[in-house]
Amino acid sequence: MDIVEKVTALSLEEMQEVENILRQSSIEAKRHQVLQNKIESKTLHKEGKLKFFDSPTNLFNALNEE
């Protein structure tokens, strides 16, 4: 029996609980990813590998140069 069959065999209350658990897990995974991105950005900044652009035009020009 696969996971979908197992979930659809649950009662409505149990399915709602699974839905809530998945929603909370998804939120936590997104928060973790944001934290990882922050840590990576700080590391790149310290190493001088992070570029900043003061205008959309400068960003656009830099993207077209690469």
VENBEL-V922183 format. One record per backbone hydrogen bond with DSSP energy under -0.5 kcal/mol. NH is the residue of the N-H (numbers start at 1). CO is the residue of the C=O. If there is no record, write none. Layout:
BEGIN
NH;CO  NH;CO
END
This chain:
BEGIN
6;2  7;3  8;4  9;5  10;7  15;11  16;12  17;13  18;14  19;15  20;16  21;17  22;18  23;19  24;20  25;21  26;22  27;23  28;24  29;25  30;26  31;27  32;28  33;29  34;30  35;31  36;32  37;33  38;34  39;35  40;36  41;37  42;38  43;39  44;40  45;41  46;42  47;43  48;45  49;44  50;44  51;49  59;55  60;56  61;57  62;58  63;59  64;60  65;61  66;62
END
